[in-house]
Amino acid sequence: MTALGSRLASFAVAALWAVVGLAVFVALWQFASRGSATVPNPLDSARTLGDLLSRPFFNTTNDKGIGLHLYISLRRVFLGFGLAALVGITLGLIMGAVRPVWSALNPLVQVLRPVSPLAWFPIWLYIIEEPAQSAIIVIFITALWPTLINTAAGAGAIPRDQRNVALVFKFRPLAYLWHVLIPNALPSIITGLRLSMGIGWMVIVAVEMLQGNSGIGYFVWNSYNALELDKVVAAIVLIGVIGLVLDAILLMLSRWVAPEEAHE
């Protein structure tokens, strides 16, 4: 069998098992919702999802389509994630390459990293009095740590022989950065970015439930308050699918950057 045929066969087997797993999940869901007046069954949830997607971008005074809510949440996540990537990669490279900087900042990072993302929200809401901007800042803080820590770890694990070569050839700082530091740290950077994106997408839902009038988290909470659990389930499906797509994009990037390290 050729390499292409082997890959196609492996993909077909994986797809088959994915379908089996999904079928078992739907069957268990149908069984759990049978005869229940509160738990929506799969068919009702699918109908609701279809209705929501039929008019995803309507915008009235009192309501918005689910597409608009998703767009608003994604925009907040991308803004916070982008800022976290910029700061995390830059500071992580410095921490990994300069040992005194690591020694100075690592204790602070380890103290702040375990703090719940939701604990930051009321502080920033009080400071800037704007829920949307506060949500972006919380995403930034939350998404910062995985990128920062993974980048620093990758930058600090450069093989000694490569550092010696850079010394022998008297690399200038920029040459060392582009030819040694970044290429070696890149797989760790991509891993950190994947973790940051996943965490940011999870946190935005919780933050929007606490405060705000838009976003997918607000949609979920508003639907719950209206006892429209079929809409809650439909939103959960969309949240999961979008999270899967975002992770798949970064996974493809990681396989392109370091194919020997991407085995998922």
C-alpha positions as CSV (number, residue, x, y, z in Angstrom):
1,M,0.0,0.0,0.0
2,T,1.3,3.5,-0.9
3,A,1.9,6.2,1.7
4,L,-1.2,8.1,0.4
5,G,-3.3,4.9,0.5
6,S,-2.2,4.2,4.1
7,R,-3.1,7.8,5.1
8,L,-6.5,7.6,3.5
9,A,-7.2,4.2,5.2
10,S,-6.1,5.7,8.6
11,F,-8.4,8.7,8.0
12,A,-11.3,6.5,7.1
13,V,-10.9,4.4,10.2
14,A,-10.6,7.5,12.4
15,A,-13.7,9.0,10.8
16,L,-15.7,5.8,11.3
17,W,-14.9,5.7,15.0
18,A,-15.8,9.4,15.3
19,V,-19.2,8.6,13.7
20,V,-19.7,5.6,16.1
21,G,-18.8,7.8,19.1
22,L,-21.2,10.5,18.0
23,A,-24.0,8.0,17.4
24,V,-23.5,6.5,20.9
25,F,-23.6,10.0,22.4
26,V,-26.8,11.0,20.6
27,A,-28.4,7.7,21.6
28,L,-27.6,8.2,25.3
29,W,-28.8,11.8,25.0
30,Q,-32.1,10.6,23.5
31,F,-32.5,8.0,26.3
32,A,-31.8,10.6,29.0
33,S,-34.3,13.1,27.6
34,R,-37.1,10.5,27.0
35,G,-40.2,11.6,28.8
36,S,-38.5,14.7,30.3
37,A,-40.3,18.0,30.1
38,T,-37.1,20.0,30.8
39,V,-34.3,18.2,28.9
40,P,-34.5,18.9,25.2
41,N,-34.0,15.9,23.0
42,P,-31.6,15.7,20.0
43,L,-34.3,16.2,17.4
44,D,-35.8,19.3,19.0
45,S,-32.3,20.8,19.6
46,A,-31.4,20.1,15.9
47,R,-34.6,21.9,14.8
48,T,-33.8,24.9,17.1
49,L,-30.2,25.0,15.8
50,G,-31.6,25.1,12.2
51,D,-34.0,27.9,13.1
52,L,-31.2,29.9,14.7
53,L,-28.9,29.4,11.7
54,S,-31.7,30.4,9.2
55,R,-31.5,34.0,10.4
56,P,-28.1,34.3,12.1
57,F,-27.5,38.0,11.6
58,F,-30.7,39.8,12.3
59,N,-30.4,42.8,14.7
60,T,-33.4,44.4,16.3
61,T,-33.7,46.7,19.4
62,N,-34.3,43.8,21.8
63,D,-32.6,40.9,20.1
64,K,-29.8,39.7,17.9
65,G,-29.2,36.7,15.8
66,I,-26.9,34.0,17.1
67,G,-24.4,34.7,14.3
68,L,-24.0,38.3,15.6
69,H,-23.5,37.0,19.1
70,L,-20.8,34.6,17.9
71,Y,-19.1,37.3,15.9
72,I,-19.0,39.6,18.9
73,S,-17.5,36.9,21.1
74,L,-14.9,35.9,18.5
75,R,-13.9,39.5,18.0
76,R,-13.3,39.9,21.8
77,V,-11.4,36.6,21.9
78,F,-9.2,37.5,18.9
79,L,-8.4,40.9,20.4
80,G,-7.4,39.5,23.8
81,F,-5.6,36.5,22.2
82,G,-3.7,38.7,19.8
83,L,-2.5,41.0,22.5
84,A,-1.6,38.0,24.7
85,A,0.4,36.4,21.8
86,L,2.3,39.6,21.2
87,V,3.2,40.1,24.8
88,G,3.6,36.4,25.7
89,I,5.9,35.6,22.8
90,T,8.1,38.7,23.2
91,L,8.4,38.4,27.0
92,G,8.8,34.6,26.8
93,L,11.7,34.8,24.4
94,I,13.4,37.3,26.7
95,M,12.7,35.2,29.8
96,G,14.0,32.0,28.1
97,A,17.2,33.7,26.7
98,V,18.2,35.8,29.7
99,R,18.4,33.8,32.9
100,P,18.2,36.8,35.3
101,V,15.0,37.9,33.7
102,W,13.6,34.4,34.2
103,S,14.6,34.4,37.8
104,A,13.0,37.8,38.4
105,L,9.7,37.2,36.6
106,N,9.0,33.4,37.0
107,P,7.9,33.7,40.7
108,L,5.4,36.4,39.8
109,V,4.1,34.4,36.8
110,Q,3.6,31.3,39.0
111,V,1.7,33.4,41.6
112,L,-0.7,35.1,39.0
113,R,-1.1,32.1,36.7
114,P,-3.5,30.0,38.9
115,V,-5.8,33.0,39.6
116,S,-9.3,32.3,38.2
117,P,-10.0,34.3,35.1
118,L,-13.4,35.4,36.6
119,A,-11.6,36.9,39.6
120,W,-10.0,39.5,37.3
121,F,-13.3,40.6,35.7
122,P,-14.9,42.7,38.6
123,I,-11.5,44.5,39.1
124,W,-11.3,45.6,35.5
125,L,-15.0,46.3,35.3
126,Y,-14.6,48.7,38.3
127,I,-11.6,50.4,36.7
128,I,-12.8,51.0,33.2
129,E,-16.6,50.6,33.7
130,E,-17.0,49.0,30.3
131,P,-18.0,45.3,30.2
132,A,-16.8,44.6,26.6
133,Q,-13.4,46.1,27.2
134,S,-13.1,44.4,30.6
135,A,-13.9,41.0,28.8
136,I,-11.1,41.6,26.3
137,I,-8.6,42.4,29.2
138,V,-9.7,39.2,31.0
139,I,-9.1,37.2,27.8
140,F,-5.7,38.8,27.5
141,I,-4.7,37.9,31.1
142,T,-6.0,34.4,30.7
143,A,-4.5,33.7,27.3
144,L,-1.1,35.2,28.3
145,W,0.2,32.5,30.6
146,P,0.2,29.4,28.3
147,T,2.0,31.4,25.5
148,L,4.4,33.0,27.9
149,I,5.4,29.9,29.7
150,N,5.7,27.7,26.7
151,T,7.7,30.3,24.8
152,A,10.1,30.7,27.7
153,A,10.5,27.0,28.0
154,G,11.2,26.6,24.3
155,A,13.6,29.5,24.3
156,G,15.4,28.2,27.3
157,A,15.9,24.7,25.9
158,I,18.1,25.6,22.9
159,P,20.8,22.9,22.5
160,R,24.2,23.9,23.7
161,D,25.9,23.1,20.4
162,Q,23.7,25.7,18.6
163,R,24.5,28.3,21.2
164,N,28.2,27.5,20.8
165,V,28.0,27.9,17.1
166,A,26.4,31.3,17.5
167,L,29.2,32.3,19.8
168,V,31.9,31.1,17.4
169,F,30.4,33.0,14.5
170,K,29.8,36.0,16.7
171,F,26.1,36.3,15.9
172,R,24.6,39.7,16.6
173,P,21.5,39.8,18.8
174,L,19.1,40.0,15.8
175,A,20.9,37.2,13.9
176,Y,20.8,35.0,17.1
177,L,17.1,35.8,17.4
178,W,16.1,34.9,13.9
179,H,18.4,32.0,13.2
180,V,18.6,30.3,16.6
181,L,16.1,31.5,19.2
182,I,12.9,31.7,17.2
183,P,13.4,28.5,15.1
184,N,14.0,26.4,18.2
185,A,11.2,28.0,20.2
186,L,8.6,27.9,17.5
187,P,7.1,24.5,18.2
188,S,6.7,25.5,21.9
189,I,5.2,28.9,20.8
190,I,2.6,27.2,18.7
191,T,1.7,24.8,21.5
192,G,1.3,27.8,23.8
193,L,-0.9,29.6,21.3
194,R,-3.2,26.6,20.9
195,L,-3.7,26.4,24.7
196,S,-4.2,30.2,24.9
197,M,-6.9,30.1,22.2
198,G,-8.7,27.2,23.8
199,I,-8.7,28.8,27.2
200,G,-9.7,32.2,25.8
201,W,-12.7,30.7,24.0
202,M,-13.9,29.0,27.1
203,V,-13.5,32.0,29.4
204,I,-15.4,34.5,27.1
205,V,-18.6,32.5,27.6
206,A,-18.4,32.7,31.4
207,V,-17.4,36.4,31.3
208,E,-20.3,37.3,29.1
209,M,-22.7,35.5,31.4
210,L,-21.6,37.7,34.3
211,Q,-22.1,41.1,32.6
212,G,-23.0,42.4,29.2
213,N,-25.8,42.5,26.6
214,S,-24.1,40.7,23.7
215,G,-22.0,37.7,22.9
216,I,-22.6,34.0,23.0
217,G,-22.3,33.8,26.7
218,Y,-25.0,36.4,27.1
219,F,-27.1,34.4,24.6
220,V,-26.8,31.2,26.7
221,W,-27.6,33.0,29.9
222,N,-30.5,34.9,28.4
223,S,-31.9,31.7,26.9
224,Y,-31.6,29.9,30.3
225,N,-33.5,32.7,32.1
226,A,-36.2,32.4,29.4
227,L,-36.3,28.6,30.1
228,E,-35.4,28.0,26.4
229,L,-33.0,25.1,27.0
230,D,-33.2,24.0,23.4
231,K,-31.4,27.3,22.5
232,V,-28.9,26.7,25.2
233,V,-28.1,23.2,23.8
234,A,-27.9,24.7,20.3
235,A,-25.5,27.3,21.5
236,I,-23.3,24.7,23.2
237,V,-23.1,22.8,19.9
238,L,-21.9,25.9,18.1
239,I,-19.4,26.8,20.8
240,G,-17.9,23.3,20.6
241,V,-17.7,23.3,16.8
242,I,-16.1,26.8,16.7
243,G,-13.6,25.7,19.4
244,L,-12.8,22.6,17.3
245,V,-12.2,24.7,14.2
246,L,-10.0,27.2,16.0
247,D,-7.9,24.4,17.5
248,A,-7.7,22.6,14.1
249,I,-6.3,25.7,12.4
250,L,-3.6,26.1,15.0
251,L,-2.9,22.3,14.9
252,M,-2.4,22.5,11.1
253,L,0.0,25.4,11.7
254,S,1.9,23.4,14.3
255,R,2.2,20.4,11.9
256,W,3.5,22.8,9.2
257,V,6.0,24.4,11.6
258,A,7.2,21.2,13.3
259,P,5.7,18.1,11.6
260,E,7.9,15.7,13.6
261,E,6.3,17.0,16.9
262,A,2.7,17.0,15.9
263,H,1.3,13.5,16.3
264,E,-2.3,14.4,17.3
